[in-house]
Amino acid sequence: MPKEIIRVENLVKNFPVMRRGIFRSTRVAEIKAVNDISFSINRGETLGLVGESGCGKSTTARTMLDLTRATSGRVYFEDTDILERFRNTSQKEDILEIRRRLQYVFQDPYLSLNPRWSIEETLNEPFHIHKHLAPSECKNRILELLELVGLEEYHAWRYPHEFSGGQRQRVGIARALAVEPQFLILDEPVSSLDVSVRANILNLLLELQEKLGLTYLYISHDLSSVRFISNRVAVMYLGRIVELSEVDSLFKHPLHHYTYALLTAIPVPDPSGNQVLTVLKGEVPSVMNPPSGCHFHPRCPAALPECSQVVPQLEEKDSGRFVACINPCR
């Protein structure tokens, strides 16, 4: 089997900013939410995608699956350009087959579930759309899915409002697994949950990955959970990937100054310990008018004069370690 399962090449997503008039709207600016990013994910691994809110993490994920239409770029799944395939509406069966193998677990487990449907109806919908199971097998498969994610059989006849947040997220995971996917995008799946429940969901995801051979793109701003579940980590800032590395290497010795600032902001559960904080100067720049050159240079403690002029490219500094920085951490 090929080692690489997903490859993203030069992905761009721009949103127009319109000024409404009496008779027509005028385009006055453009938001570069995803700014020419490239990365790949190997079969069976978890790639963590981290960064501040608004940096483009979720837009990247939604664009990869054509839930949001990309401005340009390509996304390959097992050497098939899926964005091109999704746009060819005449190939409905091929599109459904790709959709089956690529699934999305949304951030809010309550908003992503239909409040008028029981859990049985929610889990039955993928079978109705993809028709990959005989109708006589659907009920047994629903019960298997509930057991797989740690729920009981009687939960099938309950409604979303009768569950806790962690249980609703388990239902969302079960719905994604209903079509037997190979790749899951996990868009901040534990951000709205209590700490103890987060640990249960993360352990469940690891168990499912090992049991079913799944590949994950795990999106979060919680670096502790990213370190727990990920094999590699990509760090985003204002629509660009600024560092990509193995998880242990990144946490022990970050190369980009933005990554270093994020890591020093992780709380240390030791009141007697001396925690070193890196407080970044200024505010996050506007995405409608980002700084020239390196977007991070106005806040970077190690910025050089050329940082405001040159756009740093993501280059390999060490084996398997990539950074977009002219003057990386020593």
Backbone hydrogen bonds in HBPLUS format (Angstrom, degrees):
<---DONOR---> <-ACCEPTOR-->    atom                        ^
c    i                          cat <-CA-CA->   ^        H-A-AA   ^      H-
h    n   atom  resd res      DA  || num        DHA   H-A  angle D-A-AA Bond
n    s   type  num  typ     dist DA aas  dist angle  dist       angle   num
A0043-ARG N   A0003-LYS O   2.63 MM  40  5.53 167.0  1.65 166.3 169.3     1
A0005-ILE N   A0041-ILE O   2.99 MM  36  6.07 166.5  2.01 154.5 158.5     2
A0078-GLU N   A0005-ILE O   3.02 MM  73  5.14 150.7  2.10 135.7 144.0     3
A0006-ILE N   A0041-ILE O   3.26 MM  35  5.14 169.7  2.27 146.2 148.2     4
A0041-ILE N   A0006-ILE O   2.83 MM  35  5.14 155.8  1.89 146.9 149.8     5
A0007-ARG N   A0076-TYR O   2.90 MM  69  5.01 152.5  1.98 143.8 149.0     6
A0076-TYR N   A0007-ARG O   2.74 MM  69  5.01 171.4  1.74 154.8 156.8     7
A0008-VAL N   A0039-PHE O   2.73 MM  31  5.27 175.6  1.74 176.9 177.2     8
A0039-PHE N   A0008-VAL O   3.05 MM  31  5.27 143.8  2.19 128.7 138.1     9
A0009-GLU N   A0074-ARG O   2.85 MM  65  5.20 175.0  1.85 157.9 158.3    10
A0074-ARG N   A0009-GLU O   3.00 MM  65  5.20 164.5  2.02 149.7 154.9    11
A0011-LEU N   A0037-ILE O   2.88 MM  26  5.17 159.2  1.92 151.1 144.6    12
A0036-ASP N   A0011-LEU O   2.94 MM  25  4.89 111.2  2.43 128.0 141.4    13
A0037-ILE N   A0011-LEU O   3.11 MM  26  5.17 153.0  2.19 132.7 134.8    14
A0012-VAL N   A0072-SER O   2.97 MM  60  5.16 160.9  2.00 145.1 139.3    15
A0071-THR N   A0012-VAL O   2.84 MM  59  5.44 141.5  1.99 142.3 150.8    16
A0072-SER N   A0012-VAL O   3.25 MM  60  5.16 156.9  2.30 133.1 133.2    17
A0013-LYS N   A0034-VAL O   2.92 MM  21  4.88 157.4  1.97 132.8 135.0    18
A0033-ALA N   A0013-LYS O   3.04 MM  20  5.75 119.1  2.42 151.8 166.9    19
A0034-VAL N   A0013-LYS O   3.21 MM  21  4.88 163.0  2.24 137.3 139.3    20
A0015-PHE N   A0031-ILE O   2.80 MM  16  4.98 157.4  1.85 142.2 149.5    21
A0031-ILE N   A0015-PHE O   2.77 MM  16  4.98 174.4  1.77 152.9 154.5    22
A0017-VAL N   A0029-ALA O   2.89 MM  12  4.97 164.7  1.92 136.3 131.7    23
A0028-VAL N   A0017-VAL O   2.88 MM  11  5.85 160.7  1.92 164.7 171.2    24
A0019-ARG N   A0026-THR O   2.69 MM   7  5.11 161.4  1.72 149.4 155.8    25
A0026-THR N   A0019-ARG O   2.85 MM   7  5.11 161.8  1.89 142.2 145.8    26
A0021-GLY N   A0024-ARG O   2.93 MM   3  5.17 128.6  2.20 122.3 137.8    27
A0035-ASN N   A0239-GLY O   2.83 MM 204  5.00 170.8  1.84 130.7 132.6    28
A0045-GLU N   A0042-ASN O   3.27 MM   3  5.76 167.3  2.29 132.9 132.3    29
A0216-TYR N   A0045-GLU O   3.07 MM 171  6.47 160.3  2.11 148.5 154.7    30
A0231-ASN N   A0046-THR O   2.84 MM 185  5.35 174.2  1.84 146.1 148.1    31
A0232-ARG N   A0046-THR O   3.32 MM 186  6.72 162.6  2.35 154.9 158.6    32
A0047-LEU N   A0216-TYR O   3.08 MM 169  6.36 162.6  2.11 147.2 147.4    33
A0218-TYR N   A0047-LEU O   2.86 MM 171  6.02 152.8  1.94 143.5 152.2    34
A0048-GLY N   A0232-ARG O   2.80 MM 184  6.16 171.1  1.81 154.6 154.3    35
A0234-ALA N   A0048-GLY O   2.71 MM 186  6.06 163.2  1.74 165.5 169.8    36
A0049-LEU N   A0218-TYR O   2.79 MM 169  6.07 155.4  1.85 151.8 154.3    37
A0220-SER N   A0049-LEU O   3.15 MM 171  6.43 161.9  2.18 156.1 158.6    38
A0050-VAL N   A0234-ALA O   2.97 MM 184  6.38 163.1  2.00 163.8 169.3    39
A0236-MET N   A0050-VAL O   2.86 MM 186  6.14 166.2  1.88 159.4 163.3    40
A0055-CYS N   A0052-GLU O   3.19 MM   3  5.74 143.1  2.33 144.0 140.2    41
A0239-GLY N   A0055-CYS O   2.81 MM 184  5.36 138.8  1.98 139.2 145.1    42
A0060-THR N   A0056-GLY O   2.97 MM   4  5.99 151.1  2.06 141.4 148.5    43
A0061-ALA N   A0057-LYS O   3.14 MM   4  6.52 159.0  2.19 148.9 154.0    44
A0062-ARG N   A0058-SER O   2.89 MM   4  6.11 168.5  1.90 157.0 159.6    45
A0063-THR N   A0059-THR O   2.90 MM   4  5.90 152.4  1.98 143.8 151.5    46
A0064-MET N   A0060-THR O   2.97 MM   4  6.16 147.5  2.08 145.4 154.0    47
A0067-LEU N   A0062-ARG O   2.86 MM   5  5.00 143.0  2.00 163.8 158.8    48
A0068-THR N   A0062-ARG O   3.24 MM   6  5.45 146.0  2.36 113.6 111.3    49
A0066-ASP N   A0063-THR O   3.07 MM   3  4.79 162.2  2.11 101.8 106.6    50
A0082-ILE N   A0075-VAL O   2.94 MM   7  6.01 139.0  2.11 161.3 173.8    51
A0077-PHE N   A0080-THR O   2.87 MM   3  5.15 159.1  1.91 143.6 145.3    52
A0080-THR N   A0077-PHE O   3.06 MM   3  5.15 154.0  2.13 105.2 113.4    53
A0085-ARG N   A0081-ASP O   3.11 MM   4  6.38 153.3  2.19 143.9 152.1    54
A0086-PHE N   A0082-ILE O   2.81 MM   4  5.96 156.1  1.86 149.4 154.7    55
A0087-ARG N   A0083-LEU O   3.29 MM   4  6.45 143.1  2.43 137.4 145.8    56
A0088-ASN N   A0085-ARG O   3.16 MM   3  5.30 148.9  2.26 102.4 111.5    57
A0091-GLN N   A0088-ASN O   3.12 MM   3  6.02 167.1  2.14 127.1 130.3    58
A0095-ILE N   A0091-GLN O   3.04 MM   4  6.29 157.3  2.09 152.3 159.2    59
A0096-LEU N   A0092-LYS O   2.97 MM   4  6.21 161.6  2.00 152.3 156.5    60
A0097-GLU N   A0093-GLU O   3.03 MM   4  6.22 150.8  2.11 142.8 150.9    61
A0098-ILE N   A0094-ASP O   3.04 MM   4  6.34 155.1  2.11 148.2 153.9    62
A0099-ARG N   A0095-ILE O   2.89 MM   4  6.13 161.4  1.92 152.2 158.0    63
A0100-ARG N   A0096-LEU O   2.92 MM   4  6.10 145.2  2.04 142.4 151.2    64
A0101-ARG N   A0098-ILE O   3.04 MM   3  5.27 123.8  2.37 100.9 114.6    65
A0102-LEU N   A0098-ILE O   3.14 MM   4  6.38 124.7  2.46 144.7 159.5    66
A0102-LEU N   A0099-ARG O   3.35 MM   3  5.17 144.9  2.49  94.5 104.1    67
A0182-GLN N   A0101-ARG O   3.01 MM  81  5.14 165.4  2.03 120.7 123.9    68
A0183-PHE N   A0101-ARG O   3.09 MM  82  6.30 155.9  2.15 156.8 164.4    69
A0103-GLN N   A0183-PHE O   2.97 MM  80  6.38 167.1  1.99 163.3 166.6    70
A0185-ILE N   A0103-GLN O   2.90 MM  82  6.36 154.9  1.96 150.6 158.5    71
A0105-VAL N   A0185-ILE O   2.82 MM  80  6.07 170.5  1.82 173.4 171.4    72
A0187-ASP N   A0105-VAL O   3.04 MM  82  6.14 165.1  2.07 169.1 170.8    73
A0112-SER N   A0108-ASP O   3.25 MM   4  6.26 146.1  2.37 148.8 157.4    74
A0113-LEU N   A0110-TYR O   3.28 MM   3  5.53 164.4  2.30 108.0 112.7    75
A0117-TRP N   A0114-ASN O   3.14 MM   3  5.54 164.5  2.17 115.4 120.2    76
A0122-THR N   A0118-SER O   2.96 MM   4  6.29 155.7  2.02 150.0 157.5    77
A0119-ILE N   A0158-ARG O   2.96 MM  39  6.07 147.3  2.06 167.8 175.9    78
A0123-LEU N   A0119-ILE O   2.93 MM   4  6.12 162.5  1.96 152.4 155.5    79
A0120-GLU N   A0156-ALA O   2.76 MM  36  4.73 136.4  1.95 154.5 141.0    80
A0124-ASN N   A0120-GLU O   2.94 MM   4  5.98 130.9  2.18 138.6 152.2    81
A0125-GLU N   A0121-GLU O   3.17 MM   4  6.26 132.1  2.41 141.4 150.2    82
A0127-PHE N   A0124-ASN O   3.12 MM   3  5.38 121.3  2.49 103.7 118.0    83
A0128-HIS N   A0124-ASN O   3.10 MM   4  6.43 150.2  2.20 151.0 160.0    84
A0128-HIS N   A0125-GLU O   3.03 MM   3  5.05 118.2  2.42  98.6 114.2    85
A0129-ILE N   A0125-GLU O   3.01 MM   4  6.29 151.7  2.09 156.1 164.1    86
A0130-HIS N   A0126-PRO O   2.96 MM   4  5.97 173.7  1.97 152.7 154.6    87
A0131-LYS N   A0127-PHE O   2.85 MM   4  5.18 140.5  2.01 128.1 138.4    88
A0137-GLU N   A0134-ALA O   2.86 MM   3  5.42 154.5  1.92 120.6 128.7    89
A0138-CYS N   A0135-PRO O   3.37 MM   3  5.42 154.8  2.44 102.1 109.0    90
A0141-ARG N   A0137-GLU O   3.09 MM   4  6.24 155.2  2.15 150.6 158.3    91
A0142-ILE N   A0138-CYS O   2.91 MM   4  6.17 149.1  2.00 151.5 159.6    92
A0143-LEU N   A0139-LYS O   3.17 MM   4  6.50 159.3  2.21 151.1 155.4    93
A0144-GLU N   A0140-ASN O   2.98 MM   4  6.25 148.9  2.08 143.7 152.8    94
A0145-LEU N   A0141-ARG O   2.93 MM   4  6.18 153.3  2.01 146.6 153.2    95
A0146-LEU N   A0142-ILE O   3.04 MM   4  6.33 158.8  2.09 149.7 154.9    96
A0147-GLU N   A0143-LEU O   3.08 MM   4  6.30 159.2  2.13 144.6 149.9    97
A0148-LEU N   A0144-GLU O   2.88 MM   4  6.06 147.7  1.98 143.4 153.3    98
A0149-VAL N   A0145-LEU O   3.14 MM   4  6.43 144.6  2.27 149.0 155.9    99
A0151-LEU N   A0146-LEU O   2.75 MM   5  4.93 164.5  1.77 155.4 150.1   100
A0150-GLY N   A0147-GLU O   3.22 MM   3  5.10 162.9  2.25 101.6 106.3   101
A0155-HIS N   A0152-GLU O   3.16 MM   3  5.54 149.7  2.26 106.6 115.5   102
A0156-ALA N   A0153-GLU O   3.04 MM   3  5.88 167.0  2.06 124.0 128.0   103
A0157-TRP N   A0154-TYR O   3.34 MM   3  6.02 159.6  2.39 115.8 119.5   104
A0158-ARG N   A0155-HIS O   3.17 MM   3  5.28 167.4  2.18 112.5 113.6   105
A0162-GLU N   A0159-TYR O   2.91 MM   3  5.64 161.8  1.95 127.8 133.8   106
A0163-PHE N   A0160-PRO O   3.15 MM   3  5.63 164.5  2.17 120.6 121.7   107
A0168-ARG N   A0164-SER O   2.94 MM   4  6.21 156.4  2.00 152.4 159.2   108
A0169-GLN N   A0165-GLY O   3.01 MM   4  6.27 151.1  2.10 144.6 152.4   109
A0170-ARG N   A0166-GLY O   3.07 MM   4  6.35 144.3  2.20 139.2 148.8   110
A0171-VAL N   A0167-GLN O   3.02 MM   4  6.40 145.9  2.14 143.6 152.7   111
A0172-GLY N   A0168-ARG O   2.96 MM   4  6.34 153.6  2.03 146.4 153.6   112
A0173-ILE N   A0169-GLN O   2.96 MM   4  6.25 150.7  2.04 145.2 152.7   113
A0174-ALA N   A0170-ARG O   2.88 MM   4  6.12 156.4  1.93 145.1 152.0   114
A0175-ARG N   A0171-VAL O   2.86 MM   4  6.14 154.3  1.93 151.5 158.2   115
A0176-ALA N   A0172-GLY O   3.14 MM   4  6.39 153.0  2.22 140.4 147.1   116
A0177-LEU N   A0173-ILE O   2.98 MM   4  6.27 147.3  2.09 146.5 156.0   117
A0178-ALA N   A0174-ALA O   3.03 MM   4  6.11 117.8  2.43 139.3 154.3   118
A0178-ALA N   A0175-ARG O   3.26 MM   3  5.13 148.0  2.37  95.2 104.5   119
A0180-GLU N   A0177-LEU O   3.02 MM   3  5.20 164.4  2.05 117.0 118.2   120
A0215-THR N   A0182-GLN O   3.01 MM  33  6.28 142.3  2.16 143.7 155.4   121
A0184-LEU N   A0215-THR O   2.86 MM  31  6.25 163.0  1.89 166.6 171.8   122
A0217-LEU N   A0184-LEU O   2.96 MM  33  6.43 144.9  2.09 155.3 161.8   123
A0186-LEU N   A0217-LEU O   2.84 MM  31  6.01 165.3  1.86 155.2 160.3   124
A0219-ILE N   A0186-LEU O   2.86 MM  33  6.02 178.0  1.86 164.6 165.3   125
A0188-GLU N   A0219-ILE O   2.81 MM  31  5.24 139.4  1.97 132.9 141.5   126
A0191-SER N   A0188-GLU O   3.47 MM   3  5.47 168.4  2.49 106.1 109.4   127
A0193-LEU N   A0190-VAL O   3.24 MM   3  5.32 166.0  2.27 112.0 113.5   128
A0198-ARG N   A0194-ASP O   2.82 MM   4  6.07 149.9  1.91 153.5 163.3   129
A0199-ALA N   A0195-VAL O   3.22 MM   4  6.55 155.0  2.28 149.1 153.5   130
A0200-ASN N   A0196-SER O   3.40 MM   4  6.73 153.2  2.48 138.6 144.8   131
A0201-ILE N   A0197-VAL O   3.01 MM   4  6.33 160.6  2.05 156.0 160.5   132
A0202-LEU N   A0198-ARG O   2.89 MM   4  6.12 164.6  1.92 157.9 162.3   133
A0203-ASN N   A0199-ALA O   2.96 MM   4  6.10 160.0  2.00 147.7 153.2   134
A0204-LEU N   A0200-ASN O   2.94 MM   4  6.14 150.3  2.03 141.5 150.3   135
A0205-LEU N   A0201-ILE O   2.91 MM   4  6.21 156.5  1.96 150.1 155.9   136
A0206-LEU N   A0202-LEU O   3.06 MM   4  6.34 155.7  2.12 147.8 153.8   137
A0207-GLU N   A0203-ASN O   2.97 MM   4  6.21 156.6  2.03 147.6 154.1   138
A0208-LEU N   A0204-LEU O   2.89 MM   4  6.15 161.3  1.93 154.9 159.8   139
A0209-GLN N   A0205-LEU O   2.94 MM   4  6.08 153.2  2.01 143.3 151.0   140
A0210-GLU N   A0206-LEU O   3.07 MM   4  6.29 159.5  2.11 147.6 152.0   141
A0211-LYS N   A0207-GLU O   2.93 MM   4  6.07 157.9  1.98 148.3 155.1   142
A0212-LEU N   A0208-LEU O   2.82 MM   4  5.70 164.3  1.84 150.4 154.3   143
A0213-GLY N   A0209-GLN O   2.88 MM   4  5.19 126.3  2.18 131.3 139.8   144
A0226-VAL N   A0222-ASP O   3.15 MM   4  6.43 152.7  2.23 146.6 155.0   145
A0227-ARG N   A0223-LEU O   2.92 MM   4  6.08 156.7  1.98 144.7 149.7   146
A0228-PHE N   A0224-SER O   3.17 MM   4  6.39 146.1  2.29 139.2 148.2   147
A0229-ILE N   A0225-SER O   3.11 MM   4  6.27 154.0  2.18 149.6 154.2   148
A0230-SER N   A0226-VAL O   2.97 MM   4  5.55 154.2  2.03 150.9 155.6   149
A0247-VAL N   A0231-ASN O   3.04 MM  16  5.60 167.9  2.06 134.5 132.3   150
A0233-VAL N   A0245-SER O   2.83 MM  12  5.60 162.5  1.86 166.3 171.7   151
A0245-SER N   A0233-VAL O   3.02 MM  12  5.60 157.7  2.07 151.7 157.7   152
A0235-VAL N   A0243-GLU O   2.81 MM   8  5.23 163.5  1.84 156.7 160.9   153
A0242-VAL N   A0235-VAL O   2.81 MM   7  5.78 155.0  1.87 158.8 167.4   154
A0237-TYR N   A0240-ARG O   2.80 MM   3  5.41 154.5  1.86 154.4 163.1   155
A0240-ARG N   A0237-TYR O   3.13 MM   3  5.41 164.3  2.16 113.5 118.4   156
A0324-ALA N   A0242-VAL O   2.84 MM  82  4.81 160.5  1.88 138.1 136.2   157
A0244-LEU N   A0322-PHE O   2.87 MM  78  5.01 160.6  1.91 141.5 142.2   158
A0322-PHE N   A0244-LEU O   2.81 MM  78  5.01 173.0  1.81 160.7 162.2   159
A0250-LEU N   A0246-GLU O   2.97 MM   4  6.14 159.7  2.01 158.2 164.4   160
A0251-PHE N   A0247-VAL O   3.10 MM   4  6.29 162.1  2.13 151.4 155.4   161
A0252-LYS N   A0248-ASP O   3.01 MM   4  6.08 150.1  2.10 144.7 152.8   162
A0253-HIS N   A0249-SER O   2.90 MM   4  5.83 162.9  1.93 147.2 152.3   163
A0329-CYS N   A0255-LEU O   2.66 MM  74  4.76 168.5  1.67 142.8 145.1   164
A0260-TYR N   A0256-HIS O   3.08 MM   4  6.42 156.1  2.14 148.4 155.4   165
A0261-ALA N   A0257-HIS O   3.06 MM   4  6.26 152.5  2.14 138.8 145.3   166
A0262-LEU N   A0258-TYR O   3.02 MM   4  6.33 154.1  2.09 148.7 155.4   167
A0263-LEU N   A0259-THR O   2.98 MM   4  6.24 158.9  2.02 153.2 158.6   168
A0264-THR N   A0260-TYR O   3.05 MM   4  6.26 156.5  2.10 149.8 155.5   169
A0265-ALA N   A0262-LEU O   3.20 MM   3  5.29 144.1  2.34  97.8 108.2   170
A0266-ILE N   A0263-LEU O   3.23 MM   3  5.59 167.3  2.25 110.6 114.4   171
A0270-ASP N   A0268-VAL O   2.71 MM   2  5.54 143.1  1.84 104.2  94.3   172
A0273-GLY N   A0270-ASP O   2.99 MM   3  5.32 158.6  2.04 113.2 120.2   173
A0289-ASN N   A0286-SER O   3.20 MM   3  5.32 139.2  2.37  98.1 108.8   174
A0294-CYS N   A0307-CYS O   2.92 MM  13  5.65 169.7  1.93 171.9 175.1   175
A0297-HIS N   A0294-CYS O   3.13 MM   3  5.52 164.0  2.16 115.6 120.3   176
A0299-ARG N   A0296-PHE O   3.05 MM   3  5.77 150.5  2.13 125.0 132.9   177
A0300-CYS N   A0297-HIS O   3.35 MM   3  4.91 150.3  2.44  93.9 102.3   178
A0307-CYS N   A0304-LEU O   2.99 MM   3  5.33 152.2  2.07 111.5 120.3   179
A0309-GLN N   A0306-GLU O   3.01 MM   3  5.17 157.6  2.06 107.4 114.7   180
A0310-VAL N   A0306-GLU O   2.95 MM   4  6.00 162.9  1.98 168.7 170.8   181
A0315-GLU N   A0323-VAL O   3.15 MM   8  5.59 170.8  2.16 130.4 127.5   182
A0323-VAL N   A0315-GLU O   2.93 MM   8  5.59 155.7  1.99 150.4 151.4   183
A0317-LYS N   A0321-ARG O   2.86 MM   4  5.87 148.5  1.96 153.9 164.3   184
A0321-ARG N   A0318-ASP O   3.09 MM   3  5.07 173.2  2.10 118.7 119.7   185
